[in-house]
Amino acid sequence: MTPLLLALALPPGAGVLSVVLSRHPRAATWTAVAGAVSGCILGLMVAFQTLFGRAPADVRLPWNVPYGEFHLGIDPLSAVFLVAIFG
């Protein structure tokens, strides 16, 4: 899995796991916080790499719909906005 997809999947995944752990409030809280913080740190790393000259991150997956594929990418302009969101 690419770092971009991992950064986007970590916070919701940790949220689901914290709901599963809801009988243990301390563990649920730490799981949610760890998932959110790690996802944001990974997202910031991808955004800064894109801003400072690395090739833009993108993901292309085949998809059975007319006209194309699933394409998710970051260019320098969107990296600026992702720094604000993940920060």
N, C-alpha and C positions, 0 to 999 in steps of 0.2 A: 504494500500500500504506500502510496506516495506521501510525503510529509504534509502536502496540502490537504489531501483527503483525511489524513489522520488528525490534523488540527481541527477540521470541521466535525469529525465524528467523536472526538474525545469528550467534549462537554455534554452532548446529549446521551452518550453511552454511560457516562458517570452519573447522570441524572436518573437514568433507568435503574442502574445498579443501586443508587441510594434509595430509590423507592422500594426495591427488593429488601434492602437492609433497614427498612423503617422501624422494625421492632427494636433495633439497636440505634438509638438516636445519635450517639457520639460517632459510631462507625459510619452512619449514613451521612452525617455532616462532613466528616473528613474525606469520604469518598467523593462527594460532590465538589468540595473545595479543591481537592487534588486534581480532579478531572478538568475543572474549569481553568485552574492556573496552568496546568501542563498544556492544555489545548491552546491557551492564549500565548504562552511562551513559544510553542512550536509555530503558531501562526505568525508571531512577530519575527521569528527567525526566517521564515519563508518570505515574508514581505520585505525585510531588510536585505536579504540576498537578492531579491529582484530589483530593489532600488539601487543597490551598489554594484550593478553591472553583471550579475549572473544572468544567464538566459532565463526568460520568463517561465515560471512554472505552469505547466498545463497537464491536463489529464484527458485522454481520449479513450472512450469505451464504445464498443459496437452496440448498436441499439436497433431493434427491429421496428423502426418507424420510417415512413417515407422521408426522403431528403436528409438522411444523415445519421449522425452518431451523437453520443453524449460528449460534450466538450466543455470542460471547466478550466479556465486559465486566469493567470494574473499577469497584467502588464504593469509598467511603472505607475500609471495613473491610478489603477485600482489598488496598487500596493500602498500608495499614500493614504487612501481611505481605510485600508485594512490595518495600518498602523494605529490609526485613531480608534478603530473598533476593538482591536485586540488589546490595545493599551488601556 
